[in-house]
């Protein structure tokens, strides 16, 4: 991916750049809002990472101006402001996702992947009513899941969980992403409630089959796919 | 130094304005009374004079001659008669011929300032027509007179010296001025007294406020136990504010202490581990382990940190958090579903019974976080085979949420203690947790203007939460 990082904290930007480059992405850096906006409008990027509080032009103003210029590139907002309404303001200004500092790098990476996947319909076929990963098939219309032609009975929530995982097949999906997208909660549970739901789902889709599809990615989250990453 | 401040007080200014308005009103009323009295007196005297005149001109019953009136001689006699027994009353009578020559009466000549026309007249006692012996007193006063033209061309004048009447008027007048003066004075004095009383109370409040400003947050503004005037009302309100500020400050201090303990220990562990790793040049193998452990430590620190932030957010109150109508029952069913799997995994039955929609004003994420903390606790502290019930019900104007478990419970004397930050009971020390869960719950419920109560479930714990329902239109 081509990524523009607009961040005034140069050390943070440097580490971000390093981490993203090691994950196979190309990064450009801008240290203030004005430069960032200029680069964002003139350059070709797959995703923008924008810090909220910056000199010259703050992050939200940058995003608003960027959107006003007719650009639809997904934007990830980073902020040290973690208050409930800040997230809402960030999304309202035209951001596509919002991460509060300090965040786990794995979380950022997973969310960037999810953002670009959403922006490029070719990968996950979101318009399609049938999702397929290996021999696992989810039919949204019939509300039906089969693996190797065998019917799998799922609770409504398990169905939504699987649907989200299949839409983001081969991508790492973090626990907070699942809590946000499947349950619509934006908070940090003390214990790992999501883990239990994942193991239940895994029992239903993986236990009776030789090839496991739902993998746990250590320290990051889960991935649905044929081949485990590590 | 003190007086100018007094003059600036609102109470004093108001009193001054009232005193002024009152004085003007009193002056108008008294002036009216004074003028009316004067007129009344003059009218009465005029009436007497008219009677006198009528008596003088009355036809004599003895001499009922065909002349139809009295002749001049008769009149002169009558005048002399009246004069004889009317020496001290200050009465004046005079009969003059058309030329002004006095034919009878006690005047020396026709008074200079009185025209010879029918009607009343007023002239000064110093008129040379009045012989000094006739004067009631030596000072200056007026004479009121009635002038009457007789058919034969002569003029008759009856009058009255007004020494007594003018005395009375002057006396009444001076009384009125005195009254006016006293009323103004009392008004001003009242203003001063009330202004000083207000100033005294304000000074007390100011002194207390200065102590508070110097940092003594336990100081409270003085409130009179019975009086309850507007200053007391304000003082009571401000004292409540101070109570809240003090509680928040105290909380902050405790948090600082606890943060120092609960964040410094893992931070120190982290640092030591990394430093030791740096010292050890040759031992390259456990590097991955050290990094993993460090990330885990950091994760713990960040989670504590985030919970603290979330608590202070909730404590900052309603104005900083977006609130919207929420169905508490739906939220409970949702959370019950989220946690059901976890409970089952621990061998516990989680029963959710929230049938009726209960609309409360709140923040979904904060309420969910609070509920999640409570469910976490219930699952953590209930042994296998236990039961957890989550139920909601309408209780008058409140939405009641009950979460009961069959776990180890909390000793009754610890019910308030457990809501403080970083408090972990001895029974919980060996289980994971940061001691912030219930503090977050309390902060959230308080921000939602609700109440939380703990009770014994024999065995286990019952948490009761009351949130105000949104009043329905009907």
HADDOCK unambig.tbl for C-alpha pairs under 7 A between the chains (distance, minus, plus):
assign (segid A and resid 84 and name CA) (segid B and resid 321 and name CA) 6.53 0.50 0.50
assign (segid A and resid 85 and name CA) (segid B and resid 321 and name CA) 6.52 0.50 0.50
assign (segid A and resid 85 and name CA) (segid B and resid 322 and name CA) 6.34 0.50 0.50
assign (segid A and resid 185 and name CA) (segid B and resid 365 and name CA) 6.06 0.50 0.50
assign (segid A and resid 186 and name CA) (segid B and resid 365 and name CA) 5.81 0.50 0.50
assign (segid A and resid 187 and name CA) (segid B and resid 365 and name CA) 6.22 0.50 0.50
assign (segid A and resid 187 and name CA) (segid B and resid 369 and name CA) 6.14 0.50 0.50
assign (segid A and resid 189 and name CA) (segid B and resid 369 and name CA) 6.86 0.50 0.50
assign (segid A and resid 189 and name CA) (segid B and resid 372 and name CA) 6.51 0.50 0.50
assign (segid A and resid 190 and name CA) (segid B and resid 373 and name CA) 6.98 0.50 0.50
assign (segid A and resid 191 and name CA) (segid B and resid 376 and name CA) 6.79 0.50 0.50
assign (segid A and resid 193 and name CA) (segid B and resid 339 and name CA) 6.44 0.50 0.50
assign (segid A and resid 193 and name CA) (segid B and resid 342 and name CA) 6.12 0.50 0.50
assign (segid A and resid 196 and name CA) (segid B and resid 341 and name CA) 6.11 0.50 0.50
assign (segid A and resid 196 and name CA) (segid B and resid 342 and name CA) 5.77 0.50 0.50
assign (segid A and resid 197 and name CA) (segid B and resid 341 and name CA) 6.44 0.50 0.50
